[in-house]
Amino acid sequence: MSTIAQNIQHIMSDIEQVQKKCERTRDSVLLLAVSKTKPVEAIAEAIQAGQLAFGENYVQEGVEKVQYFNQNAPDTPLEWHFIGPIQSNKTRLVAEHFAWVHTIDREKIAQRLNDQRPAGMPPLQVLIQVNTSGEDSKSGAGEQEIFQLAALISALPNLTLRGLMSIPENVPDYDAQLAAFQQLAALKIKLQEIYPEVDTLSMGMSGDMDAAIAAGSTIVRIGTAIFGARDYSNN
Ligand SMILES: *Cc1c(COP(=O)(O)O)cnc(C)c1O
């Protein structure tokens, strides 16, 4: 078995154990394999191991990979998630190639993705990126903006509002991680009271997955623990 396959198996069993410990339903957490900077060969190995959902951060790189697998594995039901920052001049490519977008943090981006979603494709499944730390420098909507943005998204026919996403500050302490994730989980419950279709919390990466699942994550975004450390020298 390849290293990538072994890593996936390992993480799947970790996810299952944490779900059990927290008395959560089995299969209530999706493993999103974050393949940014990694070649199509690495993605192909993950697919061999049964992985179908992939996350990409950079528009051009992500689009090339989507097109590659559309051509070379047209019968494999892959699901591509865009999880990077979005500039408004790149929204068309995202709307044309991805099934999910995790990083909506302003109205202009939501409106453009809606307008540019090709007819005949299912609605784009979207998450609002939340700035849970409240720092101005980080991307993500603040708490008041979330509800304004949700109202706009829910009125757009080519977008489906599924929930919230965050990238909390990187801290090693489990309790601090848990507290940040619980804050996002509480916001999701408030949002769900207004928009019952909301069912998704995208939170947890290689270093804080367990705390995220304990707090109610439904999508963990894992890169390093599957594909190994990233090399950014070519980007
Ligand atoms: C890179 C990235 C990840 C994966 O991070 P790892 O620490 O490698 O697991 C998850 N989410 C987002 C938004 C990322 O940019």
Ligand as a Chemical Component Dictionary entry (heavy atoms), coordinates in Angstrom:
data_LIG
# 
_chem_comp.id                   LIG 
_chem_comp.type                 NON-POLYMER 
_chem_comp.pdbx_formal_charge   0 
_chem_comp.three_letter_code    LIG 
# 
loop_
_chem_comp_atom.comp_id 
_chem_comp_atom.atom_id 
_chem_comp_atom.alt_atom_id 
_chem_comp_atom.type_symbol 
_chem_comp_atom.charge 
_chem_comp_atom.model_Cartn_x 
_chem_comp_atom.model_Cartn_y 
_chem_comp_atom.model_Cartn_z 
_chem_comp_atom.pdbx_ordinal 
LIG C1 C1 C 0 -3.637 24.233 3.474 1  
LIG C2 C2 C 0 -4.983 24.268 4.084 2  
LIG C3 C3 C 0 -5.479 23.182 4.826 3  
LIG C4 C4 C 0 -4.674 21.938 5.126 4  
LIG O1 O1 O 0 -3.721 22.193 6.108 5  
LIG P1 P1 P 0 -2.815 21.029 6.745 6  
LIG O2 O2 O 0 -2.277 21.660 7.973 7  
LIG O3 O3 O 0 -1.778 20.716 5.735 8  
LIG O4 O4 O 0 -3.693 19.864 7.027 9  
LIG C5 C5 C 0 -6.768 23.267 5.309 10 
LIG N1 N1 N 0 -7.532 24.350 5.096 11 
LIG C6 C6 C 0 -7.101 25.406 4.389 12 
LIG C7 C7 C 0 -7.997 26.569 4.178 13 
LIG C8 C8 C 0 -5.807 25.406 3.876 14 
LIG O5 O5 O 0 -5.384 26.478 3.187 15 
# 
loop_
_chem_comp_bond.comp_id 
_chem_comp_bond.atom_id_1 
_chem_comp_bond.atom_id_2 
_chem_comp_bond.value_order 
_chem_comp_bond.pdbx_ordinal 
LIG C1 C2 SING 1  
LIG C2 C3 SING 2  
LIG C2 C8 DOUB 3  
LIG C3 C4 SING 4  
LIG C3 C5 DOUB 5  
LIG C4 O1 SING 6  
LIG O1 P1 SING 7  
LIG P1 O2 DOUB 8  
LIG P1 O3 SING 9  
LIG P1 O4 SING 10 
LIG C5 N1 SING 11 
LIG N1 C6 DOUB 12 
LIG C6 C7 SING 13 
LIG C6 C8 SING 14 
LIG C8 O5 SING 15 
# 
